[in-house]
Amino acid sequence: MDKALATADGPVGPNARGYFGEYGGMFVPETLMPAIHELTAAFEAARHDPEFKREFDYLLKYYVGRPSPVYFAERLTQHLGGAQVWFKRDELNHTGAHKINNCIGQILLARRMGKKRIIAETGAGQHGVASATVAARFGLTCTVYMGALDVERQAPNVFRMKLLGAEVRPVEAGSRSLKDALNDALRDWAATSDDSYYMVGTAAGPHPYPLLVREFQSVIGTEARAQMLAETGRLPDLLVAAIGGGSNAIGLFHPFLDTDVAMTGVEAAGEGLDKRHAASLTRGRMGILHGSKSYVLQDGDGQIIEAHSISAGLDYPGVGPEHAALKDSGRVKYIPVGDDAAMDAFKLLAKLEGIIPALEPAHALAHVIDIAPKMKKDQIILMNLCGRGDKDVFTVARHLGVTL
Ligand SMILES: *Cc1c(COP(=O)(O)O)cnc(C)c1O
């Protein structure tokens, strides 16, 4: 790691040009640079404004339901016979996952900038729903770009977005999936940035998005650090979180980077690393996607390969640049977990703890199930249970061959 690149923001950055080591930056058309500069200035002012923080904290408490508790999974721990397993219960948030934390921060930023309209893109629809939720709460209009194929596959979330008053625009270009929706959202923003705010849903995109999403999601790790100290008298030995673009993971990890707590990010190995998967950090190469440089799934010609995972929230063909830098520095370990192991973990948690997790954190849980028995009984694992499984019961039923 190049020490000179480190800033007060964190051990790997970003620097003033938005680089975490070699990753990140602003790879957008010249026409978008004024909008990027306006956003950067607004965020820098907001993050030092006590009134902004007061309102952010207020909404997280009374609208989202924070703080989410940390919970000792006693029966799972007994079953695994090794390290104590604790969960950060972010699945208890309003709308059922961590995405709302970021959307609250960004809608306050949009309002502060005087914007009247929200642009978002979504793959599975989870970020689209969270964006439509906060747009409704603040009375802004909301346009969500979604690949036409995803619109067909994710009908319940499309309906939710419409109920919340958003317009869903199906994208017919290319593979009609997330990467095509990303392009159209950026194109819309380039044409409308005077009155529109682009709400990015993960710790990726051009600078300053990876930074601001991390800052808003860091509420997860900041709460967890204080809660674990209060409950157990010390910090955990290991943090585990699932990685799509990397927002819930960086939100948990970042407030612990100044400690010696070990961290593992779990990405989706889908059907296997030699078949269809979403393991950008394990199998990707440096490339440019969504306005920044990071590990990207691409073929020999540099074309983006569509990601696959049984969990729709993990099938993003890139990963946030801070994770790329943390991987190269060795500070965080990243491992792939496939569909079948995630499904087994999903079923085990339902039976042992009475918690139906989303399929995304079920990937993280599969790693916990693997590693906890190899650790000592006085060691502590804290996993981010970043979403609830209500949205996934149809997928799971199909996987199990059950007709509902
Ligand atoms: C969207 C989503 C993810 C993946 O996104 P990150 O930015 O990597 O956190 C993970 N879990 C759940 C429940 C999600 O909805």
The ligand as a Gaussian input file, in Angstrom:
#p B3LYP/6-31G(d) Opt

LIG

0 1
 C      -28.164000      -5.196000      -2.104000
 C      -27.884000      -6.129000      -1.009000
 C      -26.591000      -6.639000      -0.796000
 C      -25.422000      -6.316000      -1.680000
 O      -25.040000      -4.981000      -1.681000
 P      -23.770000      -4.415000      -0.906000
 O      -23.632000      -3.057000      -1.450000
 O      -22.611000      -5.298000      -1.231000
 O      -24.079000      -4.428000       0.540000
 C      -26.384000      -7.478000       0.266000
 N      -27.393000      -7.845000       1.081000
 C      -28.645000      -7.396000       0.915000
 C      -29.697000      -7.834000       1.870000
 C      -28.942000      -6.526000      -0.135000
 O      -30.189000      -6.070000      -0.282000

